[in-house]
C-alpha cells in the first residue's frame, strides 16, 4: 500500500487542522493506520492509531481531548482532526500502516509499521 499524507500548514495557536492519509494499492481497511510526528533532533512520536478490525482508536496523552483519528472507507482515507493546536504540536506528521497480527490490537511503535507516508508539516504559531 502507498500512503500520501496531506493537510499540514501554518495555523495559529488554538486553531484546527485536518490531516489526511490517502491509501492506494490496497484498501486501508485492511490495515491498522496510525499518525506519528517528529521534530528535528527528536525521535518520532506516536499520536493516534486506529484498528483494522472495528476501527477502535487510541490517542496519545499529549493530544487526548484535542485530536480524533477516523477512517473513511469510501475514499480510502484516514483523517487526523486536531483542535486547539499548541505551538508544541509543531512537527512533521507521518501516517503509517501495518497489517498487524491482531485485528483489534493497538499498534503504536514505529517499528511495528511497514508502510509510511512522506510526511506533512504542521506549524503552530503562538
N, C-alpha and C positions, 0 to 999 in steps of 0.2 A: 504494500500500500504506500502511496505517496501522500505526504501531508503538506498543506500550504497554509501557513499562519498569516493572518492579516488583521487589520483593525487598530493597530497601535497609532500613537500620535502624541501630540503635546496637549495637556489638559491642566487646568488649574486645580489646586487642592480643593477637595470637596466635589469635584466633578465626577463624571461617569464615562466609561468606555465599554464597548462590547468587542471582544476579540473573537475571531472566527478561525476555525481549523477545518479546512475543507479536505476531504479524503478522496483520492482517486485510485482506481485499480481494484479495490475491494470495498465492500460495504463496511462503513465504520462501525456498524452494529455488531460486527464480528470481533471487535477489539475493545479492550479497555483503553480509554483515552484519558490523558492527563495533561495538565498545564504545569510548567516549571518556569522559573525566572532566574536570571543571572545578571549580576552587576560585575564590572571588571574587578579582577583580583579576588573574587569570591566564588565559592562552589555554587553549582546550580541548585536551586532551592525548589522544593515541592510547593505547589499552590493548591491544586484541586485535582480530583480524579473521579471517574465515572465508570461503573462496571459494564461489561458487555452483556451481562445477563439481564437483570431487572432494571439496570440504569441507576442503581443507587449511587449516591455521591458522598464524597468526603472532602472537606476543605481544610487547609492548614489553619492553625490558630491565628496566624498573622493576618489572615484575610477573612476569618469567620465573621459572619454577620454583615459583611460588605460585598462578598463575591458569591456568585452562583454559577455552577457548571451545568450545562444541559446539552442534549443531543436532539437534532432534527434528522430523522432517518430519511425524510422526503428529499432533502438536499444534501444528505451525506456529510453533514457538518456538525461539529461540536463547538459550542459557544462558551465563552467565559465573560459573564456580566460582572463588571467591577464598579461599585458605587463608593461614594465618599472617599475618593482616592487621596492618598497622602504622599508627600514627597518621597518617603521611604519605599513606596511602591515602584519608583522609577527603576526600570530594568529592561532587559531584552526578555521577552516572553516566548517560550517554546511550547509547542504541543508535541505529544509523543503518543505512540500506540504500541500495545502488546496484545498478543493472543492470550497469554497467561495460562496457567494450569487450571485455574478455577474460574467459573463464570461469575462468581459472586464475591471473590476476594477483592480487597482493595490493594492496588499496586501504587506505590509512591516513592520507590527508589529509582534513581536514574538508570542503574544497571539492569533493571527489570524490563526496560523498554527497548525494542529493536528498531523502531521506526521513529524518526524525528523530522519535524518541520524546520524551516530555515530561521525562524525567529522573527518577532516583530517588536520594535522598540516602543516602550511606553515611557513618557517623560511627564512627571507631575511637578508643576512649578508651585512654589509656596507664595 
